[in-house]
Amino acid sequence: MADIQDGAYDEAVKGVNGILHIASPVDLTNVGHPDTIIQPALKGVTGILNATAKNGDKVQRIVQVSSIASVYTPGAGPKKHFDEKGKCSTELSRFTRRT
């Protein structure tokens, strides 16, 4: 679903018993700003959770997976294998810190 505006998922969650949330918009052309990665991801997650709270009376389970942004390091060159040892660059992770 490309449109992650408020209410975008309301109809999609009606009548389903499970949700697999596997996508997030990622714009790697401007990783130095949280609006390009973090904010769209947060809006998508909160959108699906809010829609489920309002309209997902049959939903029993939600599975949320991560994105390539959690292990991607800008400028590091191509990498063909990502595993649990990988982590995002300090550049990206500083936007997720809570103060």
VMD Tcl script that builds the backbone (N, CA, C; Angstrom):
set m [mol new atoms 297]
animate dup $m
set s [atomselect $m all]
$s set {name element resname resid chain x y z} {
  {N N MET 1 A 0.849 -1.162 0.000}
  {CA C MET 1 A 0.000 0.000 0.000}
  {C C MET 1 A 0.900 1.232 0.000}
  {N N ALA 2 A 0.808 2.047 -1.008}
  {CA C ALA 2 A 1.688 3.202 -1.142}
  {C C ALA 2 A 1.269 4.371 -0.258}
  {N N ASP 3 A -0.005 4.530 0.000}
  {CA C ASP 3 A -0.522 5.669 0.746}
  {C C ASP 3 A -0.547 5.360 2.233}
  {N N ILE 4 A 0.324 5.992 3.007}
  {CA C ILE 4 A 0.337 5.749 4.439}
  {C C ILE 4 A -0.223 6.935 5.211}
  {N N GLN 5 A -1.180 7.605 4.621}
  {CA C GLN 5 A -1.859 8.706 5.302}
  {C C GLN 5 A -2.767 8.147 6.390}
  {N N ASP 6 A -3.216 9.003 7.305}
  {CA C ASP 6 A -4.134 8.569 8.355}
  {C C ASP 6 A -5.336 7.879 7.738}
  {N N GLY 7 A -5.667 6.720 8.260}
  {CA C GLY 7 A -6.809 5.968 7.766}
  {C C GLY 7 A -6.534 5.106 6.552}
  {N N ALA 8 A -5.308 5.095 6.060}
  {CA C ALA 8 A -4.984 4.356 4.835}
  {C C ALA 8 A -5.205 2.852 4.971}
  {N N TYR 9 A -5.068 2.321 6.177}
  {CA C TYR 9 A -5.186 0.879 6.383}
  {C C TYR 9 A -6.546 0.454 6.941}
  {N N ASP 10 A -7.429 1.397 7.187}
  {CA C ASP 10 A -8.695 1.083 7.849}
  {C C ASP 10 A -9.478 -0.032 7.164}
  {N N GLU 11 A -9.625 0.022 5.869}
  {CA C GLU 11 A -10.383 -1.000 5.139}
  {C C GLU 11 A -9.590 -2.301 5.017}
  {N N ALA 12 A -8.285 -2.184 4.922}
  {CA C ALA 12 A -7.439 -3.363 4.703}
  {C C ALA 12 A -7.467 -4.336 5.875}
  {N N VAL 13 A -7.696 -3.866 7.093}
  {CA C VAL 13 A -7.651 -4.738 8.264}
  {C C VAL 13 A -9.001 -5.364 8.604}
  {N N LYS 14 A -10.040 -4.928 7.949}
  {CA C LYS 14 A -11.371 -5.467 8.242}
  {C C LYS 14 A -11.483 -6.917 7.783}
  {N N GLY 15 A -11.920 -7.790 8.688}
  {CA C GLY 15 A -12.184 -9.176 8.340}
  {C C GLY 15 A -10.984 -10.099 8.277}
  {N N VAL 16 A -9.777 -9.604 8.555}
  {CA C VAL 16 A -8.595 -10.472 8.526}
  {C C VAL 16 A -8.245 -10.919 9.936}
  {N N ASN 17 A -7.594 -12.082 10.062}
  {CA C ASN 17 A -7.218 -12.541 11.399}
  {C C ASN 17 A -5.725 -12.381 11.672}
  {N N GLY 18 A -4.957 -11.951 10.689}
  {CA C GLY 18 A -3.541 -11.720 10.891}
  {C C GLY 18 A -3.003 -10.673 9.938}
  {N N ILE 19 A -1.971 -9.976 10.380}
  {CA C ILE 19 A -1.353 -8.929 9.563}
  {C C ILE 19 A 0.151 -9.169 9.534}
  {N N LEU 20 A 0.710 -9.163 8.337}
  {CA C LEU 20 A 2.156 -9.260 8.148}
  {C C LEU 20 A 2.608 -7.935 7.562}
  {N N HIS 21 A 3.246 -7.123 8.386}
  {CA C HIS 21 A 3.697 -5.786 7.970}
  {C C HIS 21 A 5.166 -5.892 7.588}
  {N N ILE 22 A 5.437 -5.933 6.279}
  {CA C ILE 22 A 6.801 -6.237 5.819}
  {C C ILE 22 A 7.448 -5.143 4.990}
  {N N ALA 23 A 6.767 -4.051 4.766}
  {CA C ALA 23 A 7.327 -3.036 3.875}
  {C C ALA 23 A 7.343 -1.671 4.543}
  {N N SER 24 A 8.295 -0.881 4.118}
  {CA C SER 24 A 8.407 0.489 4.579}
  {C C SER 24 A 9.082 1.284 3.468}
  {N N PRO 25 A 8.617 2.484 3.220}
  {CA C PRO 25 A 9.298 3.284 2.198}
  {C C PRO 25 A 10.706 3.647 2.667}
  {N N VAL 26 A 11.674 3.446 1.806}
  {CA C VAL 26 A 13.064 3.759 2.149}
  {C C VAL 26 A 13.664 4.591 1.023}
  {N N ASP 27 A 14.104 5.780 1.363}
  {CA C ASP 27 A 14.758 6.671 0.407}
  {C C ASP 27 A 16.203 6.825 0.850}
  {N N LEU 28 A 17.105 6.119 0.194}
  {CA C LEU 28 A 18.507 6.140 0.594}
  {C C LEU 28 A 19.295 7.289 -0.026}
  {N N THR 29 A 18.602 8.192 -0.703}
  {CA C THR 29 A 19.305 9.323 -1.302}
  {C C THR 29 A 19.582 10.426 -0.295}
  {N N ASN 30 A 18.891 10.420 0.844}
  {CA C ASN 30 A 19.081 11.461 1.851}
  {C C ASN 30 A 19.023 10.842 3.236}
  {N N VAL 31 A 19.953 9.937 3.547}
  {CA C VAL 31 A 19.932 9.234 4.821}
  {C C VAL 31 A 20.302 10.104 6.004}
  {N N GLY 32 A 20.766 11.293 5.767}
  {CA C GLY 32 A 21.152 12.182 6.847}
  {C C GLY 32 A 19.989 12.883 7.515}
  {N N HIS 33 A 18.785 12.607 7.084}
  {CA C HIS 33 A 17.622 13.282 7.659}
  {C C HIS 33 A 16.581 12.244 8.068}
  {N N PRO 34 A 16.060 12.332 9.301}
  {CA C PRO 34 A 15.122 11.298 9.780}
  {C C PRO 34 A 13.823 11.217 8.990}
  {N N ASP 35 A 13.444 12.274 8.313}
  {CA C ASP 35 A 12.192 12.247 7.560}
  {C C ASP 35 A 12.240 11.298 6.371}
  {N N THR 36 A 13.420 10.897 5.933}
  {CA C THR 36 A 13.511 10.024 4.762}
  {C C THR 36 A 13.384 8.545 5.101}
  {N N ILE 37 A 13.688 8.153 6.331}
  {CA C ILE 37 A 13.608 6.737 6.703}
  {C C ILE 37 A 12.759 6.525 7.960}
  {N N ILE 38 A 13.088 7.186 9.029}
  {CA C ILE 38 A 12.441 6.926 10.317}
  {C C ILE 38 A 10.981 7.360 10.329}
  {N N GLN 39 A 10.693 8.578 9.913}
  {CA C GLN 39 A 9.312 9.072 9.989}
  {C C GLN 39 A 8.334 8.276 9.127}
  {N N PRO 40 A 8.662 7.939 7.870}
  {CA C PRO 40 A 7.734 7.107 7.095}
  {C C PRO 40 A 7.521 5.726 7.719}
  {N N ALA 41 A 8.565 5.155 8.286}
  {CA C ALA 41 A 8.435 3.844 8.933}
  {C C ALA 41 A 7.522 3.931 10.149}
  {N N LEU 42 A 7.725 4.952 10.974}
  {CA C LEU 42 A 6.869 5.142 12.150}
  {C C LEU 42 A 5.419 5.386 11.752}
  {N N LYS 43 A 5.223 6.177 10.727}
  {CA C LYS 43 A 3.856 6.456 10.275}
  {C C LYS 43 A 3.175 5.189 9.764}
  {N N GLY 44 A 3.913 4.345 9.070}
  {CA C GLY 44 A 3.349 3.096 8.584}
  {C C GLY 44 A 2.980 2.146 9.718}
  {N N VAL 45 A 3.874 2.003 10.693}
  {CA C VAL 45 A 3.617 1.108 11.824}
  {C C VAL 45 A 2.458 1.624 12.673}
  {N N THR 46 A 2.487 2.891 13.016}
  {CA C THR 46 A 1.389 3.422 13.830}
  {C C THR 46 A 0.080 3.408 13.054}
  {N N GLY 47 A 0.156 3.594 11.747}
  {CA C GLY 47 A -1.052 3.546 10.929}
  {C C GLY 47 A -1.711 2.179 10.959}
  {N N ILE 48 A -0.908 1.124 10.816}
  {CA C ILE 48 A -1.478 -0.227 10.825}
  {C C ILE 48 A -1.975 -0.606 12.216}
  {N N LEU 49 A -1.269 -0.172 13.254}
  {CA C LEU 49 A -1.721 -0.467 14.621}
  {C C LEU 49 A -3.006 0.291 14.960}
  {N N ASN 50 A -3.086 1.546 14.576}
  {CA C ASN 50 A -4.306 2.333 14.835}
  {C C ASN 50 A -5.492 1.767 14.059}
  {N N ALA 51 A -5.276 1.378 12.818}
  {CA C ALA 51 A -6.350 0.794 12.020}
  {C C ALA 51 A -6.825 -0.520 12.632}
  {N N THR 52 A -5.890 -1.301 13.150}
  {CA C THR 52 A -6.248 -2.570 13.788}
  {C C THR 52 A -7.052 -2.319 15.058}
  {N N ALA 53 A -6.652 -1.332 15.828}
  {CA C ALA 53 A -7.400 -1.003 17.051}
  {C C ALA 53 A -8.827 -0.569 16.723}
  {N N LYS 54 A -9.007 0.147 15.615}
  {CA C LYS 54 A -10.341 0.647 15.235}
  {C C LYS 54 A -11.192 -0.398 14.517}
  {N N ASN 55 A -10.596 -1.138 13.592}
  {CA C ASN 55 A -11.365 -1.982 12.675}
  {C C ASN 55 A -10.957 -3.442 12.621}
  {N N GLY 56 A -9.932 -3.812 13.348}
  {CA C GLY 56 A -9.416 -5.168 13.235}
  {C C GLY 56 A -9.896 -6.093 14.332}
  {N N ASP 57 A -11.193 -6.179 14.510}
  {CA C ASP 57 A -11.738 -6.966 15.619}
  {C C ASP 57 A -11.446 -8.463 15.502}
  {N N LYS 58 A -11.080 -8.946 14.326}
  {CA C LYS 58 A -10.757 -10.363 14.147}
  {C C LYS 58 A -9.250 -10.632 14.160}
  {N N VAL 59 A -8.439 -9.589 14.194}
  {CA C VAL 59 A -6.984 -9.756 14.146}
  {C C VAL 59 A -6.489 -10.396 15.437}
  {N N GLN 60 A -5.783 -11.511 15.284}
  {CA C GLN 60 A -5.226 -12.224 16.426}
  {C C GLN 60 A -3.718 -12.017 16.558}
  {N N ARG 61 A -3.065 -11.677 15.445}
  {CA C ARG 61 A -1.615 -11.541 15.483}
  {C C ARG 61 A -1.152 -10.548 14.433}
  {N N ILE 62 A -0.153 -9.737 14.822}
  {CA C ILE 62 A 0.517 -8.831 13.895}
  {C C ILE 62 A 1.995 -9.180 13.920}
  {N N VAL 63 A 2.575 -9.370 12.750}
  {CA C VAL 63 A 4.008 -9.633 12.641}
  {C C VAL 63 A 4.639 -8.437 11.936}
  {N N GLN 64 A 5.594 -7.811 12.593}
  {CA C GLN 64 A 6.318 -6.656 12.054}
  {C C GLN 64 A 7.749 -7.078 11.816}
  {N N VAL 65 A 8.253 -6.905 10.610}
  {CA C VAL 65 A 9.644 -7.235 10.325}
  {C C VAL 65 A 10.433 -5.960 10.054}
  {N N SER 66 A 11.718 -6.080 10.107}
  {CA C SER 66 A 12.602 -4.933 9.925}
  {C C SER 66 A 12.849 -4.662 8.446}
  {N N SER 67 A 13.605 -3.625 8.186}
  {CA C SER 67 A 13.961 -3.287 6.813}
  {C C SER 67 A 15.471 -3.352 6.627}
  {N N ILE 68 A 15.889 -3.237 5.397}
  {CA C ILE 68 A 17.314 -3.220 5.074}
  {C C ILE 68 A 18.019 -2.046 5.755}
  {N N ALA 69 A 17.282 -1.010 6.099}
  {CA C ALA 69 A 17.871 0.167 6.736}
  {C C ALA 69 A 18.489 -0.156 8.096}
  {N N SER 70 A 18.090 -1.258 8.711}
  {CA C SER 70 A 18.648 -1.607 10.022}
  {C C SER 70 A 20.075 -2.153 9.922}
  {N N VAL 71 A 20.502 -2.580 8.748}
  {CA C VAL 71 A 21.856 -3.108 8.592}
  {C C VAL 71 A 22.646 -2.411 7.496}
  {N N TYR 72 A 22.013 -1.492 6.797}
  {CA C TYR 72 A 22.649 -0.820 5.667}
  {C C TYR 72 A 23.569 0.300 6.140}
  {N N THR 73 A 24.765 0.364 5.598}
  {CA C THR 73 A 25.683 1.460 5.878}
  {C C THR 73 A 25.930 2.206 4.582}
  {N N PRO 74 A 25.460 3.452 4.474}
  {CA C PRO 74 A 25.642 4.225 3.246}
  {C C PRO 74 A 27.116 4.338 2.865}
  {N N GLY 75 A 27.420 4.116 1.611}
  {CA C GLY 75 A 28.779 4.258 1.112}
  {C C GLY 75 A 29.671 3.061 1.369}
  {N N ALA 76 A 29.146 2.003 1.977}
  {CA C ALA 76 A 29.979 0.848 2.306}
  {C C ALA 76 A 30.202 -0.079 1.118}
  {N N GLY 77 A 29.531 0.190 0.012}
  {CA C GLY 77 A 29.664 -0.674 -1.153}
  {C C GLY 77 A 28.687 -1.833 -1.079}
  {N N PRO 78 A 28.643 -2.617 -2.143}
  {CA C PRO 78 A 27.682 -3.726 -2.175}
  {C C PRO 78 A 28.032 -4.823 -1.169}
  {N N LYS 79 A 27.021 -5.335 -0.539}
  {CA C LYS 79 A 27.184 -6.449 0.382}
  {C C LYS 79 A 26.097 -7.454 0.042}
  {N N LYS 80 A 26.481 -8.688 -0.159}
  {CA C LYS 80 A 25.519 -9.676 -0.616}
  {C C LYS 80 A 24.891 -10.484 0.503}
  {N N HIS 81 A 25.435 -10.413 1.710}
  {CA C HIS 81 A 24.908 -11.223 2.799}
  {C C HIS 81 A 24.710 -10.349 4.035}
  {N N PHE 82 A 23.509 -10.342 4.552}
  {CA C PHE 82 A 23.208 -9.631 5.784}
  {C C PHE 82 A 22.722 -10.638 6.805}
  {N N ASP 83 A 23.205 -10.538 8.028}
  {CA C ASP 83 A 22.758 -11.439 9.083}
  {C C ASP 83 A 22.649 -10.685 10.403}
  {N N GLU 84 A 22.468 -11.433 11.501}
  {CA C GLU 84 A 22.252 -10.808 12.804}
  {C C GLU 84 A 23.462 -10.039 13.323}
  {N N LYS 85 A 24.628 -10.192 12.705}
  {CA C LYS 85 A 25.820 -9.465 13.131}
  {C C LYS 85 A 25.858 -8.043 12.578}
  {N N GLY 86 A 25.066 -7.793 11.556}
  {CA C GLY 86 A 25.045 -6.480 10.942}
  {C C GLY 86 A 24.276 -5.474 11.773}
  {N N LYS 87 A 24.587 -4.224 11.597}
  {CA C LYS 87 A 23.845 -3.161 12.255}
  {C C LYS 87 A 23.939 -1.920 11.388}
  {N N CYS 88 A 23.044 -1.002 11.592}
  {CA C CYS 88 A 23.051 0.206 10.778}
  {C C CYS 88 A 24.193 1.117 11.207}
  {N N SER 89 A 24.487 2.047 10.368}
  {CA C SER 89 A 25.553 2.991 10.668}
  {C C SER 89 A 25.141 3.924 11.789}
  {N N THR 90 A 26.121 4.541 12.416}
  {CA C THR 90 A 25.844 5.529 13.458}
  {C C THR 90 A 24.999 6.659 12.899}
  {N N GLU 91 A 25.210 6.998 11.637}
  {CA C GLU 91 A 24.444 8.053 10.974}
  {C C GLU 91 A 22.944 7.789 11.059}
  {N N LEU 92 A 22.526 6.552 10.794}
  {CA C LEU 92 A 21.108 6.218 10.849}
  {C C LEU 92 A 20.636 5.966 12.265}
  {N N SER 93 A 21.429 5.282 13.084}
  {CA C SER 93 A 20.964 4.887 14.407}
  {C C SER 93 A 20.779 6.072 15.339}
  {N N ARG 94 A 21.432 7.165 15.089}
  {CA C ARG 94 A 21.263 8.328 15.979}
  {C C ARG 94 A 19.848 8.895 15.915}
  {N N PHE 95 A 19.110 8.615 14.852}
  {CA C PHE 95 A 17.752 9.113 14.754}
  {C C PHE 95 A 16.766 8.292 15.574}
  {N N THR 96 A 17.165 7.113 16.011}
  {CA C THR 96 A 16.257 6.247 16.768}
  {C C THR 96 A 16.480 6.323 18.255}
  {N N ARG 97 A 17.497 7.034 18.711}
  {CA C ARG 97 A 17.770 7.147 20.135}
  {C C ARG 97 A 16.695 7.970 20.827}
  {N N ARG 98 A 16.293 7.497 21.987}
  {CA C ARG 98 A 15.313 8.219 22.806}
  {C C ARG 98 A 16.069 9.005 23.865}
  {N N THR 99 A 15.687 10.233 24.083}
  {CA C THR 99 A 16.357 11.039 25.112}
  {C C THR 99 A 15.426 11.327 26.257}
}
mol reanalyze $m
mol bondsrecalc $m
mol representation Tube
mol addrep $m
